[in-house]
Amino acid sequence: MLLENRRLGTFSLVAFPSLVLVIFASIAMLNVETEPESNIKTPGDALWWAVATVTTIGYGDKFPVTAEGRIIAAFVMVAGVGLFGTFTGCVASFVLKGKNEESAASMELLKELKLMREKLEAVEQRLSNGGAKLPAQFGSAARP
């Protein structure tokens, strides 16, 4: 089902890794930030930091002080930018889908109009060359 609906599949491919990233980053940060001056001390602090970092907001109220914590933070920042860029593209695709369908319908109408014009010109050409005869209901007079 996810592969059939492209937008739902893309959203799922962004939402699930984002959730997993937040959970594992929270756990990792809680385990590496053991210094006394660390301000990420509780699971709630770690979860808040992970959400703020992956969404690229980064309030600055919670931040890593250890080298390991900063490495994890760098990874979460880069992954967050990529995930939210993909999410933004998914939303833009959803918004622009209606315009693309409208454009495709217009192109189809233009093709049909061109075909009708060509057929009309061919009929007019046959009539002007005398190669076609008018039906009796239109009379026997030739076209001026």
N, C-alpha and C positions, 0 to 999 in steps of 0.2 A: 504494500500500500504506500509506503513512504517513497519508494522508487517511482511509482506511477504519478504521484503528485509532486512535481518538482519543488514548488515553494515550501510545502510541508516538509519534504525531505531535507531541504536546505536549512530550514528553521530548526529541525530536529538535530541536524549535524552541527549546529552552532549551540543550541541550548544544552544538549547533553554534555559535550566537552566543557562548556562553561561551568556547569554545576559540578562536574567531577574536579575541574581545576580549582574551584573555590574550596571544595571540601579537602582535597589533598594539600593545597597550599596552607590552609588553616592548620591542619594537623602538623605539617612539616614546620611551619613557623612556630607553633607552640612548643615543639620539641627542640628547636635550635636556639630560641631566645630564652636562655636560662641565666643570663648575666643579671646581676642585681640592678643595674641601671636600665634594664629593658622595660619598656612600657607595654609590651604585649605579654600579659601574665595569665589571663583566663581564656577559656575556649571562646567566650563571647568577644573578647578583644581580638583574638586571632581571626574569627569569622568576620568581624567588622573590617579589619584590615584587609582581608582577602577580597571582600566584596568591593570595598573602596578602591583597591588597587586594580582588580581585573576590569572594572568599569572605567578605568583611567581617570577617576576623580581624585583619589589620593589626597584626602583632607590634610594629612600631616599630623593628625592627633595621635595616630598609632604608626610607628615605623620601626624597622629592624635596626638593631645596633651591632649585631655580630656579622662577621664576614659571610657565614653560611646563610644567614637571614637575608642579607643584601643580594646574594646570588639567587636565592629563591624569589626575592622581590623582582629582580631584573627579568627572570623568566616569566613571572606572572604578568608583568607589564607588557612585555612583547607579545605574549599569547593573548592578552586582553585586547590589545590594539588589533591584532589579526582577527580575533573572534567577532569583535564589534564592527569591524570593517565588513566582514562577511554578512553579518546581520543587517547592516545598513544597506548593502547591496540587495539583499533579499527583500527588504521593505521597498526599496526603489523599484525593483522588478515587479512587485505586486502593484504599485501605483501606476507604472508605465504600461502594464499589460493591456489595459483598456485602450490606450492610445495606439498601441501596435495593432490590435485587432481592428480598430477603426481605420487605420492606414491600409491594412491588408484588404479590407472591404472596399475602400476607395479605389485601390489599384485594380481590383477585380472589375469594378464598375467601369473604369476607364478602358480596360481591355475589351469589355463587351461593347462599349460605345464605339471604339475604334473599328471593331469587326462590323458593327451595323453600318457605320459610315462607309466602309469599303464596299459592302454589299449594295448600299444605296447608290454609290457612284457607279458600280458595275451595271446596275439596272438603268440608270440614267444614260450611260454610255451606249447600251444596247438600244434604248429608245431613240437616241439622237442619231444613231447610225442606220436606223430603219431595220434593224435586225429583229425587232420584236413587233408584234402586232397587238394593238389594243383590243381588249375584249369588246364584244358587241354593245354592252351596256354603256361604254364610254363613247360610242359613235365611231364612225369610220374616218373622221377627219384626222389628218396628220398633225403632229405637233408643230407649232410655229418655230 
